[in-house]
């Protein structure tokens, strides 16, 4: 019976994890695991940030659709009037519409950039809160190493402190305001 190459590689990797990892850590080393992505998504502050960003993006999309509709309507109207206008009059109106379109596009790009910046700033505040809670738990529980869930293959669920971090984080940080820079 032959063992597929991928299965053999997984078995070797698992053996290495279980045989080598305990040797690498001192006997008194305390390890904890956190699922950072879950904490970000399930915390009150994380949910607050996401709902605010969703609302801002929805408002921006509605405004973009409205302005695009206005531009299309102006172009349609101009096309209908083309036979009635002089070449110079037609070109002048077409260029005005084109300039308005470029102005709106630039404005919307700036608003998106401001929103992205505000999101990153809010996420930094959330991350700072998570680090504050982790620092407290590390001190209280004498934890030596904290790993993100994505950094390991297999671990005992008793090492997971995500629920504790969530509870402490929600106690100190219920919401983070997302404040995009004003249009300028």
GIRANOR-V708066 format. One record per residue. PHI is phi in whole degrees, 0 to 359 (999 if undefined). PSI is psi in whole degrees, 0 to 359 (999 if undefined). BURIAL is # if it has 24 or more other ideal C-beta (glycine too) atoms within 12 Angstrom, else .. Layout:
phi->[PHI PHI]
psi->[PSI PSI]
burial->[BURIAL BURIAL]
This chain:
phi->[999 257 261 302 303 296 296 297 296 296 299 298 298 297 299 297 299 280 266 271 303 297 290 290 263 297 299 267 288 256 246 229 240 228 264 302 298 295 298 298 284 264 289 301 295 297 296 298 299 298 291 294 298 301 296 298 294 295 299 295 298 297 294 299 299 296 294 299 297 297 297 300 296 296 293 298 297 296 298 293 269 307 291 272 260 287 301 294 296 297 299 298 294 297 293 297 296 298 295 299 298 296 299 295 300 298 298 291 297 296 295 297 298 297 293 298 296 298 297 298 295 295 294 296 296 299 298 298 297 298 295 298 296 300 301 296 294 300 294 295 257 55 278 265 222 240 247 283 307 284 264 222 267 219 204 293 295 292 282 286 249 301 298 295 296 302 297 293 296 296 286 256 217 275 200 233 288 257 237 292 298 295 301 221]
psi->[131 144 128 147 317 319 318 319 320 316 315 317 316 318 318 317 313 333 323 321 314 329 326 330 141 158 329 8 129 123 141 154 141 138 88 319 317 318 317 317 324 346 153 317 318 317 321 314 310 320 322 316 317 314 315 316 322 315 317 317 319 318 319 314 320 313 319 321 318 317 315 318 319 320 320 315 319 319 321 328 357 317 335 343 156 163 317 319 317 312 319 313 320 318 324 316 316 318 318 319 314 318 315 317 315 316 316 323 319 319 320 316 316 321 318 319 316 321 313 320 319 318 327 320 317 315 321 319 318 316 323 314 316 317 318 313 322 315 311 322 3 47 134 324 133 126 144 148 327 353 0 163 309 140 156 134 343 343 342 121 16 316 319 319 316 313 313 320 316 334 328 341 93 334 154 123 137 112 94 148 145 157 136 999]
burial->[. . . . . . . . . . . . . . . . . . . . . . . . . . . . . . # # # # # # . . # # . . # # # # # # # # . # # . . # . . . # . . . . . . # . . . # . . . . . . # . . . . . . . . . . . . . . # . . . # . . . . . . # . . . # . . # # . # # . . # # . . # # . # # # . # # . . # # . . # . . . . . # . # # # . # . . . . . # . . . # # # # . # # # . # # # . # # . . # . # . # . . . .]
